[in-house]
Amino acid sequence: MPHNFSANTALLLPQQLEVQRLLSKKGKLEHSKIDTFAMTTDLKDDEVIVKIDKFALTTNNITYAAFGDSMNYWQFFPTNEEAWGHMPVWGISTVVASAAEDVPVGEQYFGYYPMASHLKLRAGKSSSRGFVDTSTHRQNLPAAYNYYTQYDETGLNSKMSDYHMLLRPLFLTSYMLADYLLERDLFKVRHAIISGASSKTAYGSAFCLSDQLDVKLIGLTSSRNKDFVQSLGCYQTVATYDDLEEIDPSVPTIYIDFSGDVDLRSRVHRHFGQNLAQDCYVGSASNMEFFEQSTSNQGKTQFFFAAVHYRKRVEELGAKSVLKGMSEKQAQFVERVGNLESPWLTLKYNNGLEAAAGVVHKLCLNEARADEGYIVALP
């Protein structure tokens, strides 16, 4: 029987919520539009409605949209408009209506959301720590994106809490990539070149690697971001893209690509030749063609997907062990990035979906500053 619970579990009459959402034009992600639709609070068993309080915006979100069709990211939050999609973001929400026993009104959850004021979920496998969205349309999508965890970071409305929200989803890839490379002893090379070195996920990986191996980490970046990348201190050497050919090609090298630049990739393969042990492509917001070509070049190019490696390590070591190691390293990383005296990132706060559209536009056109992190709060 459909029902709806308030904070004191009293039954309420069904209501209509006006939901505001920000949509992205497929194929032209810098173009956005805001529209509204009605959502009823008349809930079925285990359904909940959350109000999205705030979320982070990074290049990673542009990547989700760039791979929206090929990797099914558009399917998480259907829009019913063929030309427009919901760009997924990571953020925090508050439950405003619930028909799920272990998901009380007023509780806050960290998870995967659309850029919208509200979202209806089906809370399966719920507990005091969180739940899994078991909505029919998400059953065949990657499970890692369907978990909603109780948000209990210290100082919920503090800047450090916002650093956690911003970096947590990125750090999963950073940590798992480092684990993948360490497990293979970095293919026994002496140099590891990381392109897109100014990206948060890239230098998160460098942070995880820098104190664990005797391999020279070389950050490859644009001239505009060279000073910033050097200031991080987690790369032993920093070079610009124009300087690639000045790196010694006789040294066994692995290329870890966060840029997705097809021409740069070709230059790397030409310059290092047989001394290129592996070309590990981690993802890009800029070039779908690169993804499609990622298995060429005699098998040296491999696409890295963090969720796949995460499942492998959980099977081998158990979830508790994997999460413990990742949480400890993440805490160290967040503390360093948000250091009060010398932060790697300055948080920039934006209010409302119109402001969010402006940030998306800036990220799509590569106009965002490397030393800034973007938080969007919704009224």
Phi, psi and omega in degrees: 000127180300140179204172183212130183250140171266186183299329179259019176064016176284143179289138178245154172289143178304141179232167175251125175260136172271115182260127176258138182218152177252122181251149180247139180283122181297132181086344177220069192295341178289348178264127181231162171213152178248130174222179182227155172209165183265138176234131179273146176269010176280099191259149171271171180308133176074001177279148176222153171242130178245147171262125182279120186273312182199159179207163177260151175233124179221175176301334178302323179291325176295324177299316177306315182289322179298326178262019187305319180273313186292331182239016169067022180293333178294338186283345181295321183227081184301143181252345186064021174230115188301322186272353186234139181233164175266112176287121182287148176223163174256132183196198184233138179228165176240133179289126179248346175205139184211136170240027179244128189301320185261013181236086186283150173300138180098343180285148179250143184226140173267137179179197188260121187225162167276164172281092185203164181285325183219160177211138175260131181232161172247113188273096175260163179049043185277151177208184179292344182264345180156196182204171176246133175284115182253025176304144187306317186288350180254003185298323184258012178265160183307126187297331184301335183269357185259002180270135175237116187252142177303129185269109185233027177298145178296134179066068189308323183258018180271165177297322181296324175299320179291326174298318178300313181299319181293317191265336186305309182291330178287323186291334175305313178294316180303311185292317181291324176296314178300318179297317178301315182289319179294324178300331180257014180053038182045039177054024175058038178264173177253338178238138172236113180263126180245110178275163186062036191295344180276352181287149184298321180291325180293309182283344169294319176296316179299321178301319180289332184267333195296333182253017187234002185205161180258055179234138180282119178269122181247115177275126180251124187209179178281162176300323181299325185257004185301313182299319179297313182297320178296325182292340182293321178081006180261358172250137178288329179219146176234131178229153175273166179300326179292339184267005185308313185290353176274350177282136185301115182280352182277351182270130176305128191224146169244140179252121180248109194256113172255358185270323182071020181275114184297316180295319178297319179301316179297319178298319179299314181294320179293317187290318185266338175053231184291344179276000173274108185282326183199145174241103186258110182266119186261345177134155182207146173273350195258338191212103177292331180301323180297318179300317183292334181263008194289354178252012180275194179058054171057032175079003180285334181272123180234133176276126179260125178239114189302322183298325180293314180292324178300314179299319179300314182290327176295319178296324183278319189247344184093145184298321184299315181293315182296314182293324179297312180297318181291319181296320180295316180289324179297319179300319178296318182294313181297319179299320180289316182297320183263016180311126187297327183277325181214071182292143173287329181233140170256128181283134177244121186263139181228144183243123174091166184288330177297318177295322178299320178299322178295321178293317178302315179301315180297318180293320181296325182268009178058038180257359181285146178281139181294334184264018178238145174238137189252126177243133178245125176254138179253144183292000000 
